[in-house]
């Protein structure tokens, strides 16, 4: 009976982490779309949804502590619970970066883009896909998918450098573009950090599956 209760609670933890993590990750493309289209309503909605998800980390901690205290899990079950505790922080930060991007939309919604946004949305797509695949690797124990995040993080980092170089040129040529360029650079930085958190989740995926501690960067 106790074992059945443990398996039920473990299954519920997995389902809760999967559902809320993916819901949080999906705020990223919404935030980026709000920025590109200067959609203030969409930006406001991203912030509203995040506020509703903001107790995610506390809820994961509560469920994990209960499992650890009552059932004293071993081996892969113990690693999975410990992994959930760790990745909840990364998911929380990813959600906050989505909010940060939505806040940039709020600050710039009445200002036309001085150039078509091309690299920044592509960077957002790559970072979002990294997060989705990081969670897939964590939930399915896909070690190769997790390790592959390293190369993709390099791609995101390269795009951030490209954006910075491009915008510095605009800023030097026209001081009127300084403020908006600074906002774009901030968004690129947020997305770079999102990629880093995806790699952290990938590290936990490997640990849960194999017990090996690696760095993905």
N, C-alpha and C positions, 0 to 999 in steps of 0.2 A: 504493500500500500504506500509506504514511504517512498519507495523507488518510483512508483507510478506518479506520485505527486511531484517528485523532483523532475521527472521527464516532462510532465505537463508544464510546470513553471519554466523549465529551460526552453521548451518549445514556444511558450508565450513570450519569453524574453527575445528569442530570435525573431519572431514575427513583429514584435514591437520595434526592435532596432531596425529591421529591414524597412518597415513601413515609414517610420518617422525620419530615418536617414535619407531615404529616397525623396520623401516629400520636401525635406530641407534642401537637398541638392537641386531639385527642380526649381527652386527660387532663383538660381543663378541665371539660367537662360531667360527667365522672365525679367530679371533686373537688367540684363544686357539688352533685351528687346526694348525695354522702357527707355534706356539710354539712347539707343540708335534712333528710335522713332520719336523721342522726346515726349513719351506718353506718361504724363503725371499721374493719371489714374492707376496705371499699371504699377508704377513705382510705389504709390501709396498702398496698393494691394499687397505687394511683396513685404512691406514693413508690417502690415496688419497680420498676414499669415505667419510671419516670423514671430511676432509677439505671442501668437497662439501656440507656437512650437517651443517657446523659450524655456519651458520646464523639462525639456527632453533629457538633458544631462542629469538633472536631479532625479528624474524617474528611473533612468537606467541605473544610477547609483543605488537607489533604494531597492530595486529588484535584485541587483547583483549581490548586495550585502545580505539580503534575506536568503538567497540561495547558498551563499558561503557559510552563513551562520547556522542554518538549519540542516544542511545536507552534507557539508564538508566534501565537495566534489573532488575527483581525482583526475589526473592525466589530461586528456583533450578537453573534457568538460570544464575543468578548472581553467585551462588556457583560454577557452572560449569566453568564459565569464570575465576573466581578467582583460581579455581583448576588448570586450564590450565596454568595460569601464574606461579603457584608454581611448577608443575611437569616438566615444560620446563627446569628448572634448574637441576632437578634430571636427566632427560634424557641427558642433556648436559654433566653432570658429568659421567654418564655411558659410553657415547661415548668416553670421554677422558680416562677412564680406559681401554677401548678396545685398544685405541691408545698406552697407556702405555705398555700393554701386547705385542702389535706388536713391540714396540721399544725394548722390551726384546728379542724378536725373532731376530731382527736386530743385537743386541749386541752379541748374542750367536749362530747364524746360522751356524758358521763354527766349532762349538764345539759339539761333540757327547754327548748325555745325559749319565751321569755316572750310571744311573739306569732307568728302565722303569718308565715313568710317569703314575701313576694310580690314586692316590688320587686327584691330581691337576686337571686333565681333568674332573673327577667326580664333583668336586667342581664347575668347570666352567659350567657344565651342570645344576647343581642345581641353581646356580645364574642366569643363562640365563632364565630358566623356571620361576623363581620367577619374573623376569622382565616382561616376557610375560604375566603372570597371573595378575600381578599388573596392567598392562595396560588394560587387559580384564576387571578386576574389576572396573577400573576407567571409562571405556567407556560404560560398561553395567550396572553399579550400583550394582555390586555383592558384598554385604557387607560381606558375609560369606567367599567368596574367598579371600577378602582383609584381613580379620582377621586371616585366616589360614596361612598367610605369616609369622607370628610370630614364629610358630613351625619350619617352614622351614629355617628361618634365624638362629635359634638355631643349626640346622643341619650343615649349612654352617660354623658357628662359631666353631663348634666341629671339623670339617674337617681342618680348619685353624690351630687349636691347634695340631691336629695329624701331620700335615705337619711340623710344627715348631719343634715338638719333634723329629721327624724322621731326619730332616735335621741337627739339632744340633748335633745329634749322628754322622752323616757323617762328619760334620765339625771338630769335636773333634778328629775323627779317622784319618783323612787325610786332611792336610792343602791345598792340591791341589784342593780339592772340595769346598773350602771356597767361591770363587767368584761365581761359578755357583749355589751353594746352596743359596747364598744371593739373586740372581736373582729369584729363585723359591719362596723364602719367600716373595719377593716383589710382585710377581704375586698373591700369596695367599692373601696377604693384599689387593690388588686391588679388588679381587673377594669378599672378605668380605665386602668391602665398597660398592660394587655393590649391595649386598644383603641389606645393610642398605638403599640405595636409593630406592630399590624396596619397602621396608617397608614404606618409606615416601610417595611413590605414593599410596600405599594401604591406608594410613591415609587419603589422599585427596579423595580417592574413597568413603570412609565412610562419610566424611564431605559433599561431593557433594550430596550423596543419602539421608542422614538423617539430616544434619546440626550439627551432633555430632562431637566434636573434641576428638580424641583418640590418644594414642600412641601405635604403633605396633613395638615391638622390642624383 
